[in-house]
Amino acid sequence: MHVDGAYGGSAIFSDKYRDLVRGIEQADSITIDPHKWLAVPLAAGVILTRHPEMLERAFAVAAPYMPKAGEAKGIDNSRISTQWTRRMNSLKLWLTLRVHGRKAYEEHIERQMKLAQSFVAWLNSTDHFELAAPLVLPIVAFRLKTGRLSPEQLAAAHAEIVEEITRDGQRWISETRVNAQSVIRMMVISYLTEERHLRELEEVLDKAAQTVAVSRAAR
């Protein structure tokens, strides 16, 4: 059993939110991308497995021009992935932990959860949008409040709002699907994100929803 924890698996660093990934320890393998929720530069990916011999069975390639030195110890990295020559990407995570410690990740994750929760509180109070799926991680799926648009019209309206919001390059959201229904997706991921950024997003979302409503009424 493999767990794709590329983003959410990092919750294991938080004592408060670790329960979100309860049972992950039963997996045969887990992937986590520290360049996502752990705030290290791209690229940094981790695979953890209780069956390391499977990596060699999957990736090892015989190459006579790359003999392993007789005195070498440990794993031959060229035999456990598709990458042979590689950068020391693990140094990014190691240095971050050495400088800031796990406690910093605990605080980072809790702060971003609070930011996402405050955005959801705004959704519950606005006239234009509503939450489309329960909040679990700082990934918020929401949609326009409307019972008069067809699924195709709703998707088109969401796409117009996303275009309006992202056009100037100041912020980024996207249109996607949850349970085959169109939603808008907002994700708190940068360690630089503050409350003021969410308040600004809320303001432009309200304006974009009004603009789209007026535009559609005029058609």
VEXDREN-2710 file (C-alpha; in Angstrom, 1 decimal):
% VEXDREN-2710
k/r/px/py/pz
1/MET/0.0/0.0/0.0
2/HIS/1.4/3.4/-1.1
3/VAL/0.4/6.7/0.5
4/ASP/0.8/9.8/-1.7
5/GLY/1.5/12.3/1.0
6/ALA/3.2/14.8/-1.3
7/TYR/1.4/17.7/0.4
8/GLY/-0.7/16.4/3.3
9/GLY/1.8/13.9/4.6
10/SER/3.7/16.8/6.2
11/ALA/1.0/17.0/8.9
12/ILE/3.0/14.3/10.7
13/PHE/5.3/17.2/11.8
14/SER/2.5/18.7/13.9
15/ASP/1.5/17.2/17.2
16/LYS/-1.8/19.0/17.0
17/TYR/-2.7/17.8/13.4
18/ARG/-0.9/14.5/13.2
19/ASP/-4.2/12.7/13.7
20/LEU/-5.2/13.8/10.2
21/VAL/-2.8/11.1/8.9
22/ARG/-3.4/8.5/11.5
23/GLY/-2.6/5.1/10.1
24/ILE/0.0/6.4/7.6
25/GLU/2.6/4.2/9.5
26/GLN/0.9/1.1/8.1
27/ALA/1.8/2.0/4.5
28/ASP/4.5/0.1/2.6
29/SER/5.7/3.3/1.1
30/ILE/5.1/7.0/1.5
31/THR/6.0/10.1/-0.6
32/ILE/6.3/13.6/0.9
33/ASP/7.4/16.7/-1.0
34/PRO/9.2/19.1/1.5
35/HIS/9.0/21.8/-1.2
36/LYS/5.3/21.9/-0.6
37/TRP/4.1/22.2/2.9
38/LEU/7.5/22.1/4.5
39/ALA/8.6/25.3/2.9
40/VAL/11.9/24.3/1.3
41/PRO/13.0/25.3/-2.2
42/LEU/12.0/23.3/-5.2
43/ALA/12.8/20.5/-5.8
44/ALA/12.9/18.2/-2.7
45/GLY/11.0/14.9/-2.7
46/VAL/11.2/12.1/-0.2
47/ILE/10.2/8.4/-0.5
48/LEU/10.0/6.3/2.6
49/THR/9.6/2.6/2.3
50/ARG/9.8/-0.5/4.5
51/HIS/10.8/-2.5/1.4
52/PRO/14.0/-0.8/0.1
53/GLU/14.9/-3.9/-1.9
54/MET/12.0/-3.1/-4.2
55/LEU/13.7/0.1/-5.3
56/GLU/16.7/-1.8/-6.6
57/ARG/14.5/-4.4/-8.3
58/ALA/12.6/-1.5/-10.1
59/PHE/15.4/0.8/-11.0
60/ALA/18.8/-1.0/-11.1
61/VAL/20.5/-1.0/-14.5
62/ALA/23.7/-2.8/-15.2
63/ALA/26.3/-0.4/-16.6
64/PRO/29.9/-1.7/-16.8
65/TYR/31.3/1.9/-17.0
66/MET/29.8/2.6/-13.5
67/PRO/31.3/-0.1/-11.2
68/LYS/30.8/0.4/-7.5
69/ALA/34.0/1.1/-5.6
70/GLY/35.1/-1.8/-3.5
71/GLU/35.5/0.3/-0.4
72/ALA/32.1/2.1/-0.8
73/LYS/29.6/1.6/2.0
74/GLY/25.9/2.2/2.1
75/ILE/23.3/2.4/-0.7
76/ASP/24.4/2.9/-4.3
77/ASN/22.1/5.7/-5.3
78/SER/22.4/5.0/-9.0
79/ARG/20.6/1.7/-8.4
80/ILE/17.5/2.9/-6.5
81/SER/16.0/5.6/-8.8
82/THR/15.9/6.9/-12.3
83/GLN/18.3/9.7/-11.3
84/TRP/22.0/8.9/-11.3
85/THR/23.8/12.2/-11.2
86/ARG/21.9/14.3/-8.8
87/ARG/22.0/17.3/-6.6
88/MET/22.0/16.9/-2.8
89/ASN/18.4/18.0/-2.4
90/SER/18.2/16.4/1.0
91/LEU/20.5/19.1/2.3
92/LYS/17.6/21.6/2.1
93/LEU/15.4/19.7/4.5
94/TRP/18.3/18.7/6.8
95/LEU/19.6/22.3/7.1
96/THR/16.1/23.6/7.7
97/LEU/15.6/21.2/10.6
98/ARG/19.0/21.9/12.0
99/VAL/18.5/25.7/11.9
100/HIS/14.8/25.9/12.9
101/GLY/14.0/22.5/14.4
102/ARG/10.8/20.5/14.2
103/LYS/9.0/23.0/16.5
104/ALA/9.2/25.6/13.7
105/TYR/7.3/23.2/11.4
106/GLU/4.7/22.7/14.2
107/GLU/4.2/26.4/14.4
108/HIS/4.2/26.8/10.6
109/ILE/1.5/24.1/10.1
110/GLU/-0.7/25.4/12.9
111/ARG/-0.5/29.0/11.6
112/GLN/-1.5/28.0/8.1
113/MET/-4.4/25.9/9.4
114/LYS/-5.6/29.0/11.2
115/LEU/-5.3/31.1/8.1
116/ALA/-7.4/28.6/6.1
117/GLN/-10.0/28.5/8.9
118/SER/-10.3/32.3/8.9
119/PHE/-10.9/32.1/5.1
120/VAL/-13.6/29.5/5.7
121/ALA/-15.2/31.8/8.3
122/TRP/-15.3/34.5/5.6
123/LEU/-17.0/32.1/3.2
124/ASN/-19.6/31.4/5.7
125/SER/-20.4/35.1/6.0
126/THR/-20.3/36.2/2.4
127/ASP/-23.3/36.5/0.1
128/HIS/-21.5/35.3/-3.0
129/PHE/-19.6/32.1/-2.1
130/GLU/-20.0/28.9/0.0
131/LEU/-17.7/26.1/1.1
132/ALA/-17.9/23.2/-1.3
133/ALA/-16.0/20.5/0.8
134/PRO/-15.1/20.2/4.5
135/LEU/-11.8/21.8/5.4
136/VAL/-9.1/19.2/6.3
137/LEU/-5.8/20.8/5.2
138/PRO/-5.2/24.4/4.2
139/ILE/-6.8/23.6/0.8
140/VAL/-10.2/25.3/0.5
141/ALA/-12.7/24.3/-2.1
142/PHE/-15.6/26.8/-2.6
143/ARG/-18.2/27.8/-5.1
144/LEU/-20.6/30.5/-6.1
145/LYS/-23.9/30.5/-4.3
146/THR/-26.3/29.9/-7.1
147/GLY/-29.1/27.5/-7.8
148/ARG/-29.9/28.9/-11.2
149/LEU/-26.8/28.0/-13.2
150/SER/-26.3/24.7/-14.9
151/PRO/-23.1/22.7/-14.1
152/GLU/-21.6/24.0/-17.4
153/GLN/-22.6/27.6/-16.6
154/LEU/-21.2/27.3/-13.1
155/ALA/-17.9/26.0/-14.4
156/ALA/-17.7/28.9/-16.9
157/ALA/-18.5/31.5/-14.2
158/HIS/-15.8/30.0/-11.9
159/ALA/-13.3/30.2/-14.8
160/GLU/-14.2/33.9/-15.3
161/ILE/-13.6/34.6/-11.6
162/VAL/-10.3/32.8/-11.6
163/GLU/-9.2/34.7/-14.7
164/GLU/-10.3/38.0/-13.0
165/ILE/-8.4/37.2/-9.8
166/THR/-5.1/35.9/-11.4
167/ARG/-4.8/38.3/-14.3
168/ASP/-2.4/40.7/-12.6
169/GLY/-0.2/37.9/-11.2
170/GLN/-0.6/39.1/-7.6
171/ARG/-2.4/36.0/-6.3
172/TRP/-3.3/32.5/-7.6
173/ILE/-6.4/30.3/-7.4
174/SER/-7.8/27.7/-9.8
175/GLU/-10.9/26.1/-11.0
176/THR/-11.1/22.4/-10.5
177/ARG/-13.5/19.5/-9.7
178/VAL/-14.7/18.0/-6.4
179/ASN/-17.0/15.0/-6.8
180/ALA/-17.3/15.9/-10.5
181/GLN/-18.6/19.4/-9.6
182/SER/-16.9/22.7/-10.5
183/VAL/-15.3/24.5/-7.6
184/ILE/-12.7/27.2/-7.0
185/ARG/-9.6/26.1/-5.1
186/MET/-7.6/28.3/-2.8
187/MET/-4.5/26.9/-1.0
188/VAL/-2.4/28.4/1.8
189/ILE/1.1/27.1/1.2
190/SER/3.7/29.9/1.3
191/TYR/5.3/30.6/4.7
192/LEU/5.1/34.3/3.7
193/THR/1.2/34.3/3.6
194/GLU/-0.4/36.5/6.2
195/GLU/-3.9/37.5/7.2
196/ARG/-3.7/40.6/5.0
197/HIS/-3.2/38.5/1.9
198/LEU/-6.4/36.6/2.6
199/ARG/-8.3/39.8/3.3
200/GLU/-7.2/41.2/0.0
201/LEU/-8.2/37.9/-1.7
202/GLU/-11.6/38.1/-0.1
203/GLU/-12.1/41.6/-1.4
204/VAL/-11.2/40.9/-5.0
205/LEU/-13.3/37.7/-4.9
206/ASP/-16.3/39.7/-3.9
207/LYS/-15.7/42.2/-6.7
208/ALA/-15.1/39.5/-9.2
209/ALA/-18.3/37.7/-8.3
210/GLN/-20.2/41.0/-8.8
211/THR/-18.5/41.6/-12.1
212/VAL/-19.3/38.1/-13.4
213/ALA/-22.9/38.4/-12.2
214/VAL/-23.4/41.7/-14.1
215/SER/-21.7/40.4/-17.2
216/ARG/-23.9/37.3/-17.3
217/ALA/-27.1/39.3/-16.6
218/ALA/-26.2/41.5/-19.6
219/ARG/-25.9/38.6/-22.0
END
